[in-house]
């Protein structure tokens, strides 16, 4: 599964980093969604692939904030 996801990201316009840091609902990134849900394996994969942990959503929150608000450490 991870290999297929990585291959898909590598083929995306702008490459892996651009695809990973793309924003979607509520101006959130995939890393922010993974952090808010406490998805540790997904978080690690996204960071390993170059996800930007300093990006903020529409409320000015970074992935770390969302993780804390979700009760995840």
Order of alpha helices (4+ residues) and beta strands (2+ residues): alpha-alpha-alpha-alpha-alpha
